[in-house]
Amino acid sequence: MIEKEDPIISEEEAAQYDRQIRLWGLDAQKRLRGSRVLLAGLGGLGAEVAKNLILAGVKGLTLLDHEQVTEESCRAQFLVPVSARGQNRAQASLERAQNLNPMVEVHADPGRVEDKPDDFFLDFDAVCLTGCSRDLMVRVDQLCSQHKIKVFCGDVYGYYGYMFCNLGQEYSYVEEKPKVVKPSGDSSDGPGAKKAKVDPNETTMVKKTASFCPLKEALEVDWTTEKAKAALKKTPLDYFLLQVLLKFRTDKGRDPDPQSSEEDGELLRQIRSDVLDALGLSANLLNDDFISYCFSEMSPVCAVVGGVLGQEVVKALSQRDAPHRNFFFFDGRKGNGVVDYFGPN
């Protein structure tokens, strides 16, 4: 993690960020203002995350993407103009991204994230990976964990989306809680006076810690243990769907394509069986319904997942409020999301 000077909020910045300073405090905004973030992948989800981080007021945001703007990019991604088709996605997104907030240093990098050396990632306080392979996410997560750099991963597959975060083995944050008023000790007010009361008009800041595990451990839960089997009924199926879709990306080097929906649908069925069998689970755990709903990036799903992912990055950098630990899954078909923890424990 890079060493930072104590950030100073200018009068202009204080005016710009007045509403959020009132929400989470000056110290949190200072920490956010002193942070640099790497965002890999400028698809529909990446655009939503970029917008949220730039408006929140990080110090710097690097947009990393080697892909070119396509017709699909223009549908799902609002930072690229329609006229930019064929251009690099990160560079085409730069102007509109920078215009969101001139106080944030926004940079575009047209390189491949897979080709970046380890030292490249050490220049950031947080790394957010979208549209990346499982192997790459595991590699970057392990590297960043060793250097206390916060890691976030996310993707949108049609109606489905997810977010993962690893904030380290001992992440500290503060949370605002209603103030508890202790009893005065005067027995003349009756027995009720001896009980502590919550004053809704006053709050206090409570320091807390949370522990996170590496992505590799989160994806390699042993489902053959009795404890895991007992928890299976309460486990969101989105976790296993994610495993299937990541395996598809590894095998094909891309995500399911609407142009080859029939062929990709058959492949998804086979991968579903292989993945669940390798985990020691029945292929019937995931029925075939998911296959018709995991093609392309749906803009509304990108907005929801990107809002949550951006929010979690902001919370982690500002060390304010409880983080989602460690997965968030969103199902656009049902219109709901769930937070759940997966790891060795």
Solvent accessible surface area in square Angstrom, and as a share of the most:
residue,aa,sasa,rsa
1,M,102,0.46
2,I,45,0.23
3,E,176,0.79
4,K,95,0.40
5,E,158,0.71
6,D,117,0.60
7,P,32,0.20
8,I,148,0.75
9,I,26,0.13
10,S,52,0.34
11,E,160,0.72
12,E,122,0.55
13,E,19,0.09
14,A,41,0.32
15,A,76,0.59
16,Q,92,0.41
17,Y,3,0.01
18,D,55,0.29
19,R,210,0.77
20,Q,34,0.15
21,I,32,0.16
22,R,189,0.69
23,L,127,0.63
24,W,44,0.15
25,G,28,0.27
26,L,82,0.41
27,D,94,0.49
28,A,2,0.02
29,Q,0,0.00
30,K,58,0.25
31,R,83,0.30
32,L,0,0.00
33,R,31,0.11
34,G,6,0.06
35,S,1,0.01
36,R,69,0.25
37,V,0,0.00
38,L,0,0.00
39,L,0,0.00
40,A,1,0.01
41,G,13,0.12
42,L,0,0.00
43,G,11,0.10
44,G,1,0.01
45,L,2,0.01
46,G,1,0.01
47,A,0,0.00
48,E,19,0.08
49,V,0,0.00
50,A,0,0.00
51,K,57,0.24
52,N,34,0.18
53,L,0,0.00
54,I,0,0.00
55,L,85,0.42
56,A,10,0.08
57,G,0,0.00
58,V,0,0.00
59,K,70,0.30
60,G,3,0.03
61,L,0,0.00
62,T,19,0.11
63,L,0,0.00
64,L,2,0.01
65,D,8,0.04
66,H,64,0.29
67,E,83,0.37
68,Q,113,0.50
69,V,3,0.02
70,T,69,0.40
71,E,99,0.45
72,E,69,0.31
73,S,8,0.05
74,C,29,0.17
75,R,159,0.58
76,A,13,0.10
77,Q,3,0.01
78,F,86,0.36
79,L,4,0.02
80,V,5,0.03
81,P,41,0.26
82,V,106,0.61
83,S,100,0.64
84,A,2,0.02
85,R,130,0.48
86,G,41,0.39
87,Q,96,0.43
88,N,25,0.13
89,R,41,0.15
90,A,0,0.00
91,Q,99,0.44
92,A,11,0.08
93,S,0,0.00
94,L,58,0.29
95,E,127,0.57
96,R,106,0.39
97,A,0,0.00
98,Q,52,0.23
99,N,105,0.54
100,L,62,0.31
101,N,0,0.00
102,P,111,0.70
103,M,41,0.18
104,V,1,0.01
105,E,71,0.32
106,V,10,0.06
107,H,97,0.43
108,A,29,0.22
109,D,26,0.14
110,P,64,0.40
111,G,24,0.23
112,R,108,0.40
113,V,12,0.07
114,E,73,0.33
115,D,102,0.53
116,K,36,0.15
117,P,88,0.56
118,D,68,0.35
119,D,105,0.54
120,F,42,0.17
121,F,0,0.00
122,L,40,0.20
123,D,80,0.41
124,F,15,0.06
125,D,4,0.02
126,A,0,0.00
127,V,0,0.00
128,C,0,0.00
129,L,0,0.00
130,T,8,0.04
131,G,51,0.49
132,C,7,0.04
133,S,34,0.22
134,R,60,0.22
135,D,104,0.54
136,L,10,0.05
137,M,1,0.00
138,V,20,0.11
139,R,78,0.28
140,V,0,0.00
141,D,0,0.00
142,Q,75,0.33
143,L,19,0.10
144,C,0,0.00
145,S,45,0.29
146,Q,138,0.61
147,H,68,0.30
148,K,161,0.68
149,I,5,0.02
150,K,33,0.14
151,V,0,0.00
152,F,1,0.00
153,C,0,0.00
154,G,0,0.00
155,D,7,0.04
156,V,7,0.04
157,Y,6,0.02
158,G,1,0.01
159,Y,75,0.29
160,Y,16,0.06
161,G,5,0.05
162,Y,7,0.03
163,M,0,0.00
164,F,0,0.00
165,C,0,0.00
166,N,5,0.03
167,L,15,0.08
168,G,25,0.24
169,Q,154,0.69
170,E,138,0.62
171,Y,9,0.03
172,S,54,0.35
173,Y,20,0.07
174,V,34,0.20
175,E,32,0.14
176,E,76,0.34
177,K,74,0.31
178,P,67,0.42
179,K,86,0.36
180,V,82,0.47
181,V,73,0.42
182,K,170,0.72
183,P,55,0.34
184,S,99,0.64
185,G,69,0.66
186,D,74,0.38
187,S,78,0.50
188,S,93,0.60
189,D,100,0.52
190,G,26,0.25
191,P,115,0.73
192,G,43,0.41
193,A,23,0.18
194,K,129,0.55
195,K,146,0.62
196,A,60,0.46
197,K,127,0.54
198,V,94,0.54
199,D,35,0.18
200,P,111,0.70
201,N,138,0.71
202,E,83,0.37
203,T,72,0.42
204,T,57,0.33
205,M,91,0.41
206,V,53,0.30
207,K,176,0.75
208,K,71,0.30
209,T,83,0.49
210,A,19,0.14
211,S,53,0.34
212,F,6,0.03
213,C,7,0.04
214,P,40,0.25
215,L,3,0.02
216,K,82,0.35
217,E,75,0.34
218,A,0,0.00
219,L,3,0.02
220,E,92,0.41
221,V,27,0.16
222,D,79,0.41
223,W,12,0.04
224,T,79,0.46
225,T,62,0.36
226,E,136,0.61
227,K,153,0.65
228,A,12,0.09
229,K,107,0.45
230,A,81,0.63
231,A,48,0.37
232,L,42,0.21
233,K,198,0.84
234,K,181,0.77
235,T,15,0.09
236,P,20,0.13
237,L,82,0.41
238,D,31,0.16
239,Y,0,0.00
240,F,0,0.00
241,L,9,0.04
242,L,7,0.03
243,Q,8,0.03
244,V,0,0.00
245,L,2,0.01
246,L,2,0.01
247,K,84,0.35
248,F,0,0.00
249,R,17,0.06
250,T,70,0.40
251,D,76,0.39
252,K,81,0.34
253,G,66,0.63
254,R,83,0.30
255,D,51,0.26
256,P,5,0.03
257,D,47,0.24
258,P,61,0.38
259,Q,168,0.74
260,S,31,0.20
261,S,55,0.35
262,E,149,0.67
263,E,108,0.49
264,D,0,0.00
265,G,3,0.03
266,E,103,0.46
267,L,52,0.26
268,L,0,0.00
269,R,83,0.30
270,Q,100,0.44
271,I,6,0.03
272,R,24,0.09
273,S,39,0.25
274,D,70,0.36
275,V,16,0.09
276,L,0,0.00
277,D,109,0.56
278,A,91,0.70
279,L,32,0.16
280,G,53,0.51
281,L,22,0.11
282,S,65,0.42
283,A,37,0.29
284,N,136,0.70
285,L,47,0.23
286,L,11,0.05
287,N,95,0.49
288,D,65,0.34
289,D,79,0.41
290,F,8,0.03
291,I,12,0.06
292,S,85,0.55
293,Y,75,0.29
294,C,1,0.01
295,F,30,0.13
296,S,35,0.22
297,E,52,0.23
298,M,63,0.28
299,S,51,0.33
300,P,91,0.57
301,V,6,0.04
302,C,1,0.01
303,A,46,0.36
304,V,61,0.35
305,V,0,0.00
306,G,0,0.00
307,G,31,0.29
308,V,25,0.14
309,L,0,0.00
310,G,1,0.01
311,Q,81,0.36
312,E,2,0.01
313,V,0,0.00
314,V,11,0.06
315,K,30,0.13
316,A,0,0.00
317,L,11,0.05
318,S,1,0.01
319,Q,63,0.28
320,R,24,0.09
321,D,55,0.28
322,A,41,0.32
323,P,16,0.10
324,H,43,0.19
325,R,92,0.34
326,N,0,0.00
327,F,0,0.00
328,F,16,0.07
329,F,3,0.01
330,F,21,0.09
331,D,17,0.09
332,G,23,0.23
333,R,106,0.39
334,K,153,0.65
335,G,54,0.52
336,N,84,0.43
337,G,40,0.39
338,V,60,0.35
339,V,63,0.36
340,D,43,0.22
341,Y,55,0.21
342,F,12,0.05
343,G,9,0.09
344,P,88,0.55
345,N,146,0.75
